[in-house]
Amino acid sequence: MRAAVLHETGQLKLDVLDDVEAVGFGPGKVRVRIRATGLCHSDVSAMNGVLPQPAPFVPGHEGAGEVVEVGDGVTGLRPGDRILVCWLPPCGTCPSCRRGQGRLCLAGFLNAGTPNFRRSGGDVFGFAGTGTFAEEAVIDAACAVPIPDDVPFDIAALIGCGVTTGLGAAINTAEVEAGSSVAVIGCGGVGISVIQGAGLKGAARIVAVDPIASRREAALRFGATEAVAPEGLGEARKRITGGEGFDYVFEVVGKSATARTAYEATRRGGTLCVVGAGSMDDFLRLNMFELFFDEKRILPSMYGGGDVLASYERAIALWRAGRVDLESMITHRVPLARINDALEQMRTGEALRTCVEI
């Protein structure tokens, strides 16, 4: 079977190999034929060590495909079912799940430490317990979420991570109010989804902030009312809010420097929503006086901050109704053999989302 493998953390390129085997099939598992997978920045972060992930591993977690085989005890799924891959499925029984915070369930993270691929040289892990840069993957049944027949695999793949994360940050976590002012720092696939979510909630002004001109241009097509380079944020803040700051600022980069910029761009009493996944050794500095005196809400948003399965259904409904544009988010398509082209497109900012067709 063909899969793209990172041999050691820190390597810049993946090795597309034909001798990889999907393993671990058994009770409670399903074997899935991957048809499409998006390249998410989290994949790159795992490759370079920003996000913890044992190596060697097959990246990819934003995927969709068809069920090939179901293990004993699996209900609700059968061969031929079309599914999207949920990389963080709620177990339904842990304290977080019982509190209605399934996106904080840790059960799914345990999968990341169990190899689900193998080569002649030894075990190979799948990123986040999945590994969708492969022709097939064996995953927990809870990770395989059925999708309607009218949802294409490429659209389903985006909904499996980036779209759900971005829409949910605006709708579930920040709960953007109609008529408000919003700034979004970082306008890749997730940031574009935040912009669309803020538009759905009725934000009056949405300022997209990104150093790459093509992404700023794209943000305007997806609902931003204006787009500026990072050095233009201060002037936009002054002009739009009279210097007070934005009602909501979304940090979608995952860096302490941009989080600090986002904090300073937020008005007193406003909301800073942290969406970007950053490193454990990158610390955000705040002094205790400003934290108390400015009374800004700092809200992290994990996987869209809501019920993941309900968020999938909402995204599909909005897409069907033409309220969100998901097709145009896919700016590039490559076969698995050209996965390194997709990585370069992401690193340079050329692509919003690249669909890897398998």
PEGIFEN-V471914 format. One record per helix or strand. SS is the DSSP state (H for helix, E for strand). FROM is the first residue (numbers start at 1). LEN is the number of residues. If there is no record, write none. Layout:
((SS,FROM,LEN) (SS,FROM,LEN))
This chain:
((E,3,4) (E,15,3) (E,21,2) (E,29,10) (H,41,7) (E,57,2) (E,62,9) (E,82,4) (H,95,4) (H,102,3) (H,107,7) (E,117,3) (E,122,5) (H,127,3) (E,134,1) (E,136,5) (H,141,3) (E,144,3) (H,153,7) (H,162,12) (E,181,5) (H,189,12) (E,205,5) (H,213,9) (E,226,3) (H,230,12) (E,246,6) (H,256,10) (E,266,9) (H,288,6) (E,297,4) (H,308,13) (H,327,3) (E,330,6) (H,336,13) (E,353,5))
